[in-house]
């Protein structure tokens, strides 16, 4: 009998650090790890896409293209026999950004990524709208890459009971024994299989069940994975997280039900809000007689260096004071009672005893000191990366007190927005909007008094078809019209590549790959590229003779007139007014970015601008004065 085999996609360098450490791993750290990865022979290494292109510029001041090239060189990914295939995560029509892009931008990015060593592009749409992924699948295949079609897992909303039976609902409850009838199930096994088959028919060479929030329970994992194995001919990959406590047990169920590829992280970057640790999966596979197609000795060498990497990320580590114990599955002997837990978990999984399986897996994780299930995340039904990013960003804004309120509001915002899955960019849009609603309530304002530009676009219909229709009355409240308006790619306007006169007349983007960053992430790329040009200009100026410059001190005029303050801390993206200008109620004053979302600030009444108190690219705190008006 042929021994079953399991291929591994290692997420450590992308999704692992994104889920646990807000994507703050530096290139210097990655450079230390890459030589150790060369002998591990992972089937796939996920190293790019997702939040990486944005975050490495935004927080680390590094080039995402350099990161991809460096990993590609180490893994020899452009050769006929790469040491590991390299993959990135693409949001389909949204690529790695937060708005829809036209085909020309998609093609430019995919071509540049494949030319720089990418092999596999995992493509998903946050709304599971097939129309938003078909062009990406076609382009990746035509450019010589491997298209991996990812179906985003999500759950039906919890049924909410009214406080007391009233009117029509009260009559319904009495008719059904005191309960209203169960709502129609939207996210059935058939729903996910139909999306997978549609992607396969478009040319996807791998199908992934992408459970970004870790909400696939073990029995659900068994039913969906087995259905996918029956219905599609290409390899099936399972991607999940451990945040709510299902991850390890559901991964075991996926293996038992024949999954071809499993996404894991290496020990110090596994568990918690990330995917399961490969070391625990390895033990299960040993007990099951399944061959894990990875060099575990090389994994051990990576694990040792990852301990230092995690220590360096302590500022972003929510569990830095309660890290897992050290463990080497090749050399450390586990107590008999712990090994017995692994065997019991396998028995419970085969018997479909979900409650006992989960309890046993939680005991295994507790022994190794992995985090307990996060009930707040479980109830709010959010992805681990979304949670860690919300924590990191609210901490930067000094608004951590809003976290619990915002988390509780996420299910409401999600339902209002058409029951969308929560995966970037919709997770970021919904998370940011939940924070804004929490701020509204804190300040005694009605819900949705403040809305991000991206939330308005989502409700308008520009991101695609939502799983359930948005209430026209809610759409009108948010967008000003009850009519759904899809994104029109013909209206796309490529960003300008301005000449920076103050920096020696250099263009902001100096080549095609830099201009692609400007197209995709205009706000963060603008600041990143300006720094590169400033460095070049400074080097040129340093070579010139120095002239004495007399220091001029300017007195700062005190603020005496009415002031518009920042509703939330962030960075100024653009300013639409100038000193002395008359504005009318509803006129755009400026745009600022908070939690990666752009927010328009409008005039609340007719007024005359006395002074604009901020500048483009300036970072401001919550309640910081932005504009002073004349009395």
ZAZAKE-965611 format. One record per residue (C-alpha): residue in one letter; x, y, z. Coordinates in steps of 0.05 Angstrom, whole numbers. Each point is the difference from the previous one (the first is absolute). Layout:
N
res / px / py / pz
A / X / Y / Z
...
***
This chain:
631
res / px / py / pz
X / 0 / 0 / 0
X / 27 / 68 / -20
X / 14 / 45 / 60
X / -42 / 64 / 1
X / 40 / 64 / -9
X / -12 / 71 / 21
X / 30 / 61 / -33
X / 13 / 62 / 42
X / -7 / 74 / -17
X / 42 / 38 / 51
X / -32 / 66 / 20
X / 53 / 24 / 50
X / 30 / 57 / -41
X / -67 / 29 / -22
X / -65 / -20 / 34
X / 34 / -24 / 64
X / 33 / 66 / 15
X / -61 / 38 / -25
X / -47 / -38 / 47
X / 44 / 3 / 61
X / 45 / 60 / -7
X / -37 / 49 / -46
X / 48 / -12 / -59
X / 60 / 34 / 33
X / 55 / -51 / -18
X / 58 / 37 / -30
X / 41 / -19 / -61
X / 60 / -7 / 46
X / -36 / -54 / 39
X / -23 / -36 / -63
X / 71 / 1 / -27
X / 22 / -41 / 61
X / -55 / -51 / -12
X / 6 / -11 / -75
X / 64 / -44 / 0
X / -35 / -46 / 51
X / -61 / -6 / -45
X / 40 / -25 / -60
X / 1 / -73 / 25
X / -71 / -2 / 29
X / -33 / -17 / -67
X / -68 / 27 / 16
X / -46 / -12 / -59
X / -18 / 74 / 2
X / 24 / 59 / 41
X / -47 / 59 / 6
X / 45 / 60 / 3
X / -35 / 59 / -33
X / -66 / 34 / -14
X / -53 / 9 / 53
X / 21 / 57 / 45
X / 74 / -6 / -18
X / 5 / 51 / -57
X / -37 / 52 / 41
X / 32 / -14 / 68
X / 73 / -5 / -20
X / -5 / 70 / -30
X / -46 / 29 / 53
X / 33 / -26 / 63
X / 70 / -24 / -20
X / 18 / 49 / -56
X / 20 / -59 / -44
X / -13 / -18 / -73
X / -49 / -58 / -11
X / 33 / -15 / -66
X / 67 / -8 / 33
X / -31 / -48 / 50
X / -28 / -44 / -55
X / 66 / 1 / -40
X / 41 / -19 / 62
X / -44 / -60 / 17
X / -3 / -22 / -73
X / 76 / 0 / -5
X / 7 / -42 / 63
X / -53 / -51 / -22
X / 24 / 0 / -72
X / -73 / 8 / -18
X / 11 / 19 / -72
X / 36 / -66 / -16
X / -32 / -63 / -27
X / 8 / -32 / 69
X / -11 / 52 / 55
X / 16 / -18 / 72
X / -71 / 21 / 17
X / -54 / 32 / -42
X / -13 / 72 / 22
X / -71 / 25 / 8
X / -34 / 65 / 13
X / -71 / 18 / 20
X / -40 / 43 / -48
X / -68 / 30 / 13
X / -21 / -9 / -73
X / -27 / 66 / -26
X / 29 / 35 / 62
X / 70 / -30 / -9
X / 37 / 19 / 64
X / -37 / 65 / 11
X / -67 / 23 / 25
X / -37 / 22 / -63
X / -18 / -35 / -66
X / 51 / 8 / -57
X / -7 / -6 / -76
X / 30 / -57 / -40
X / 60 / 42 / -20
X / 23 / 6 / 72
X / -13 / -74 / 13
X / 42 / -20 / -59
X / 57 / 47 / 18
X / 4 / -26 / 71
X / -6 / -74 / -16
X / 53 / 6 / -56
X / 48 / 36 / 46
X / -12 / -50 / 57
X / 12 / -61 / -45
X / 61 / 33 / -32
X / 28 / 10 / 70
X / -7 / -73 / 19
X / -72 / -13 / 22
X / -27 / -70 / -18
X / -69 / -5 / 31
X / -52 / 54 / 7
X / -56 / -17 / 49
X / -59 / 40 / -26
X / -63 / 15 / 40
X / -55 / 51 / 2
X / -24 / 27 / 66
X / -73 / -7 / -23
X / 11 / -68 / -34
X / -23 / 36 / -63
X / 27 / -44 / -57
X / -2 / 59 / -48
X / 55 / 33 / 42
X / 49 / -58 / -7
X / -8 / -26 / -71
X / 47 / 50 / -33
X / 54 / -12 / 53
X / -4 / -75 / -11
X / 6 / 10 / -75
X / 59 / 49 / 6
X / 40 / -43 / 49
X / -6 / -61 / -45
X / 17 / 39 / -62
X / 62 / 31 / 33
X / 28 / -68 / 20
X / -23 / -1 / 73
X / -43 / -50 / 37
X / -70 / 26 / 16
X / -25 / -22 / 69
X / -74 / 14 / 8
X / -20 / 14 / 72
X / -72 / -5 / 25
X / -10 / 43 / 62
X / -34 / -36 / 57
X / -50 / 38 / 41
X / -61 / -16 / 43
X / -73 / 18 / 2
X / -16 / 53 / 52
X / -22 / -21 / 69
X / -76 / 3 / 9
X / -17 / 57 / 45
X / -62 / -5 / 44
X / -41 / 64 / 11
X / -7 / 22 / 72
X / -74 / -16 / 1
X / -49 / -27 / -52
X / -35 / 58 / -34
X / -44 / 7 / -61
X / 12 / -45 / -58
X / 64 / -31 / 28
X / -36 / -16 / 65
X / -54 / -37 / -39
X / 53 / -39 / -38
X / 34 / -20 / 64
X / -65 / -26 / 30
X / -13 / -40 / -64
X / 68 / -34 / 4
X / -1 / -18 / 73
X / 27 / 66 / 25
X / 54 / 8 / -52
X / 2 / 36 / -67
X / 15 / -46 / -59
X / 73 / -13 / -15
X / 26 / 48 / -54
X / 22 / -29 / -66
X / 71 / -27 / 2
X / 45 / 37 / -49
X / 69 / -30 / 11
X / -14 / -74 / -12
X / 50 / -52 / -24
X / -32 / 7 / -68
X / 15 / 75 / 0
X / 75 / -11 / 10
X / 4 / -59 / -48
X / -35 / 40 / -54
X / 50 / 57 / 7
X / 58 / -50 / -3
X / -27 / -33 / -63
X / -9 / 67 / -33
X / 73 / 18 / 14
X / 24 / -68 / -25
X / -39 / 10 / -64
X / 34 / 67 / -9
X / 69 / -33 / 5
X / 19 / -3 / 74
X / 54 / -53 / 9
X / -10 / -4 / 76
X / -63 / 11 / 41
X / 7 / 27 / 70
X / -53 / 2 / 54
X / 23 / 65 / 32
X / -24 / 5 / 72
X / 31 / 66 / 18
X / -39 / 8 / 66
X / 11 / -72 / 24
X / -75 / -11 / 2
X / -2 / -68 / -35
X / -19 / -49 / 54
X / 27 / -71 / -5
X / -64 / -30 / -27
X / -7 / 56 / -50
X / 72 / -11 / -22
X / -15 / -74 / -10
X / -63 / 13 / -42
X / 28 / 56 / -44
X / 69 / -32 / -12
X / -31 / -67 / -17
X / -50 / 34 / -47
X / 56 / 39 / -34
X / 40 / -64 / -9
X / -60 / -32 / -34
X / -19 / 59 / -44
X / 66 / 30 / -25
X / 58 / -34 / -35
X / 57 / 48 / 20
X / 37 / -4 / 67
X / -38 / 26 / 61
X / 34 / 45 / 52
X / -27 / 16 / 69
X / 17 / 67 / 33
X / -25 / 15 / 70
X / 19 / 36 / 65
X / -2 / -20 / 73
X / -30 / 64 / 29
X / -68 / -25 / 22
X / 27 / -70 / 18
X / -20 / -41 / -61
X / 65 / 2 / -40
X / 39 / -61 / 23
X / -61 / -46 / 4
X / -25 / 24 / -68
X / 68 / -10 / -32
X / 0 / -72 / 27
X / -69 / -11 / -30
X / 24 / 28 / -67
X / 59 / -50 / -1
X / -46 / -58 / 16
X / -47 / 21 / -56
X / 55 / 1 / -52
X / 23 / 72 / -6
X / 60 / 5 / -47
X / 35 / 62 / 28
X / -4 / 29 / 70
X / 21 / 70 / 20
X / 43 / 3 / 64
X / 49 / 44 / 36
X / 64 / -19 / 36
X / -6 / -5 / 76
X / 14 / 71 / 26
X / -45 / 29 / -55
X / -56 / -52 / 7
X / -63 / -5 / 41
X / -40 / 57 / 31
X / -26 / 45 / -56
X / 45 / -36 / -51
X / -4 / -68 / -34
X / 18 / -64 / 38
X / 73 / -16 / 13
X / 30 / -50 / -47
X / 32 / -37 / 59
X / -69 / -20 / 27
X / -24 / -19 / -69
X / 63 / -43 / -8
X / -17 / -39 / 64
X / -71 / -12 / -24
X / 25 / -24 / -68
X / 51 / -47 / 33
X / -57 / -32 / 40
X / -43 / -3 / -63
X / 53 / -29 / -45
X / -1 / 61 / -45
X / 66 / 24 / -30
X / 12 / 75 / 8
X / 41 / 20 / -61
X / 47 / 48 / 37
X / 71 / -6 / 28
X / -16 / 6 / 74
X / 74 / 4 / 18
X / 4 / 64 / -40
X / -65 / 24 / 32
X / 35 / -9 / 67
X / 57 / 46 / -21
X / -50 / 53 / -23
X / -38 / -7 / 66
X / 62 / 18 / 40
X / 10 / 65 / -39
X / -74 / 16 / 2
X / 4 / 4 / 76
X / 47 / 60 / -8
X / -45 / 29 / -54
X / -60 / -3 / 47
X / 39 / 33 / 56
X / 16 / 57 / -48
X / -75 / 8 / -13
X / -18 / 5 / 74
X / -33 / 69 / -8
X / -53 / -32 / -45
X / -5 / -67 / 36
X / -65 / -6 / 38
X / 27 / -63 / 34
X / 71 / 21 / 14
X / -7 / -16 / 74
X / -30 / -69 / -12
X / 37 / -31 / -58
X / -3 / -75 / -17
X / 51 / -46 / 32
X / 59 / -22 / -42
X / -13 / -65 / -37
X / 36 / -42 / -53
X / -43 / -57 / -27
X / 61 / -37 / -26
X / 38 / -2 / 65
X / -45 / 16 / 59
X / -39 / -57 / 32
X / -71 / 18 / 21
X / -32 / -28 / 63
X / -42 / -61 / -13
X / -64 / 35 / 21
X / 12 / 56 / -52
X / 13 / -50 / -56
X / -64 / -34 / 21
X / -37 / 66 / -11
X / 23 / 0 / -73
X / -26 / -71 / -9
X / -65 / 18 / 34
X / -10 / 61 / -44
X / 9 / -44 / -62
X / -52 / -50 / 27
X / -50 / 56 / 15
X / 12 / 31 / -69
X / -14 / -67 / -35
X / -62 / -8 / 43
X / -24 / 71 / -17
X / -3 / 16 / 75
X / 12 / 74 / -7
X / -7 / 20 / 72
X / 50 / -52 / 25
X / 47 / 15 / -57
X / 1 / 74 / 16
X / 9 / -12 / 74
X / 59 / -47 / -14
X / 34 / 48 / -49
X / -7 / 57 / 51
X / 35 / -44 / 51
X / 56 / -13 / -49
X / 8 / 74 / -14
X / -3 / 16 / 75
X / 57 / -48 / 14
X / 44 / 36 / -50
X / -24 / 68 / 25
X / -33 / 23 / -64
X / -53 / 54 / 11
X / -69 / -20 / 23
X / -59 / 10 / -47
X / -18 / 74 / -7
X / -74 / 5 / 17
X / -4 / 73 / -20
X / 27 / -16 / -70
X / -44 / -62 / -3
X / -63 / 40 / 15
X / 18 / 58 / -46
X / 20 / -50 / -55
X / 63 / 37 / -23
X / 66 / -22 / -30
X / 63 / -3 / 43
X / 38 / 49 / -44
X / -58 / 49 / 4
X / 0 / -5 / 76
X / 75 / 9 / 8
X / 1 / 58 / -48
X / -59 / 34 / 36
X / 38 / -7 / 65
X / 65 / 28 / -29
X / -34 / 58 / -35
X / -44 / 19 / 59
X / 62 / -2 / 44
X / 35 / 48 / -48
X / -62 / 45 / 4
X / 0 / -5 / 76
X / -72 / -25 / -5
X / 6 / -70 / 28
X / -62 / 13 / 42
X / -42 / -6 / -63
X / 22 / -71 / -17
X / -54 / -40 / 36
X / -56 / 47 / -22
X / 25 / -4 / -72
X / 5 / -76 / 2
X / -72 / -6 / 24
X / -24 / 46 / -56
X / 34 / -40 / -55
X / -59 / -50 / -10
X / -49 / 58 / -6
X / 43 / 37 / -51
X / 10 / -65 / -39
X / -75 / -14 / -4
X / -14 / 72 / -21
X / 51 / -7 / -56
X / -31 / -62 / -32
X / 26 / -56 / 44
X / 69 / 3 / -31
X / 56 / -48 / 19
X / 53 / 33 / 42
X / 66 / -3 / -39
X / 43 / 57 / -24
X / -22 / 49 / -25
X / -71 / -9 / 28
X / 27 / -19 / 69
X / 40 / 65 / 1
X / -59 / 40 / -25
X / -49 / -30 / 50
X / 51 / 3 / 57
X / 15 / 73 / -13
X / -74 / 16 / -6
X / -15 / -36 / 65
X / 52 / 45 / 34
X / -33 / 61 / -31
X / -69 / -23 / 26
X / 31 / -11 / 69
X / 27 / 71 / -4
X / -69 / 25 / -21
X / -32 / -32 / 61
X / 54 / 24 / 46
X / -12 / 71 / -25
X / -76 / -6 / 4
X / -10 / 0 / -75
X / -46 / -46 / -42
X / 32 / -62 / -29
X / 35 / 11 / -67
X / 8 / 75 / 11
X / 72 / -11 / -24
X / 13 / -49 / -57
X / 64 / -16 / -38
X / 2 / 9 / -75
X / 11 / -75 / -8
X / -62 / -17 / 41
X / -41 / 47 / -43
X / 27 / -34 / -63
X / -15 / -69 / 29
X / -72 / 18 / 16
X / -8 / 34 / -67
X / 19 / -65 / -36
X / 68 / 17 / -27
X / 34 / -61 / 32
X / -49 / -48 / -34
X / -62 / -40 / 18
X / -8 / -13 / 74
X / -24 / -69 / 22
X / -68 / 29 / 20
X / -29 / 66 / -27
X / 12 / 63 / 40
X / -63 / 35 / 26
X / -13 / 57 / -49
X / -18 / 46 / 59
X / 68 / -14 / 31
X / 34 / 11 / -66
X / -35 / 67 / -7
X / 20 / 20 / 71
X / 74 / -15 / -14
X / 7 / 19 / -74
X / -57 / 48 / -13
X / -34 / -47 / -49
X / -38 / -66 / 8
X / 25 / -24 / -68
X / 58 / -49 / -5
X / 57 / 27 / -42
X / 55 / -50 / -21
X / 72 / 23 / -9
X / 12 / 27 / -70
X / 71 / -18 / -21
X / -4 / 50 / -57
X / -3 / 56 / 51
X / 67 / -18 / 30
X / 50 / 56 / -2
X / 73 / -19 / 6
X / 35 / 41 / 54
X / 47 / 56 / -21
X / 75 / -11 / 5
X / 18 / 71 / 19
X / 66 / 35 / -8
X / 27 / 18 / 69
X / 28 / 70 / -10
X / 21 / 5 / 72
X / 43 / -63 / -8
X / 40 / 19 / -61
X / -55 / -11 / -52
X / -2 / -76 / 9
X / -63 / -39 / -18
X / -34 / -32 / 60
X / 2 / -70 / -30
X / 66 / -13 / -35
X / -19 / -65 / -37
X / -58 / -45 / -18
X / 0 / -41 / 64
X / -2 / 63 / 43
X / -57 / 28 / -42
X / -38 / -65 / 11
X / 6 / 12 / 75
X / -27 / 70 / -11
X / -59 / -28 / -39
X / -16 / -53 / 52
X / 13 / 34 / 66
X / 2 / 75 / -17
X / -1 / 27 / 71
X / 55 / -43 / 31
X / 41 / -4 / -64
X / 0 / 76 / -7
X / 36 / 7 / 67
X / 45 / -60 / -12
X / 23 / 24 / -69
X / 8 / 72 / 23
X / 49 / -25 / 53
X / 40 / -37 / -54
X / 4 / 63 / -43
X / 17 / 42 / 62
X / 58 / -47 / 16
X / 26 / 5 / -72
X / -7 / 76 / 2
X / 35 / 4 / 67
X / 58 / -40 / -26
X / 6 / 47 / -59
X / -4 / 62 / 44
X / 52 / -28 / 48
X / 51 / 4 / -57
X / -12 / 74 / -10
X / 36 / 57 / 38
X / -34 / 18 / 65
X / -29 / 70 / 8
X / -16 / 32 / 67
X / -74 / 5 / 12
X / -28 / 49 / 50
X / -52 / -31 / 45
X / -66 / 37 / -2
X / -49 / -8 / 57
X / -74 / 8 / -16
X / -50 / 14 / 55
X / -58 / -48 / 1
X / -67 / 35 / 1
X / -47 / -27 / 53
X / -66 / -32 / -21
X / -58 / 46 / 16
X / -55 / -21 / -49
X / -44 / -62 / -5
X / 40 / -63 / -15
X / -13 / -65 / -38
X / 34 / -57 / 37
X / 21 / -69 / -24
X / -55 / -51 / 16
X / 54 / -53 / 4
X / 76 / 1 / -4
X / 33 / -13 / -68
X / 40 / 30 / -57
X / -21 / 58 / -44
X / -8 / -25 / -72
X / -24 / 63 / -36
X / -25 / 70 / 15
X / -55 / 29 / -43
X / -4 / 71 / 28
X / 47 / 58 / 14
X / 4 / 59 / 48
X / -54 / 53 / -12
X / -45 / -46 / -42
X / -75 / 0 / 10
X / -32 / -69 / 6
X / -71 / -24 / 2
X / -30 / -54 / 43
X / 19 / -68 / -30
X / 62 / 25 / -37
X / 61 / -45 / 4
X / 53 / 30 / 46
X / 53 / -55 / 3
X / 12 / -75 / -2
X / 36 / -37 / 55
X / 19 / -73 / 7
X / -14 / -39 / 64
X / 7 / -76 / 9
X / 19 / -4 / -75
X / -68 / 30 / -20
X / -8 / 68 / -32
X / -52 / 47 / 31
X / -29 / 63 / -31
X / -9 / 59 / 48
X / -57 / 45 / -22
X / -19 / 71 / 22
X / -56 / -5 / 52
X / -26 / 70 / -17
X / 14 / 60 / -45
X / 65 / 32 / 23
X / 64 / 35 / -21
X / 67 / -35 / 10
X / 46 / 42 / 44
X / 59 / -50 / 1
X / 15 / -71 / -20
X / 39 / -26 / 59
X / 28 / -64 / -30
X / 39 / -21 / -61
X / -3 / -60 / -48
X / 35 / -62 / 30
X / -4 / 29 / 70
X / -20 / -50 / 54
X / -52 / 27 / 48
X / -32 / -28 / 64
X / -73 / -6 / 18
X / -31 / 69 / 13
X / 61 / 35 / -31
X / -20 / 68 / -30
X / -3 / -4 / -77
X / -32 / 65 / -23
X / -15 / 66 / 34
X / -60 / 39 / -25
X / -12 / 75 / 4
X / -46 / 23 / 56
***
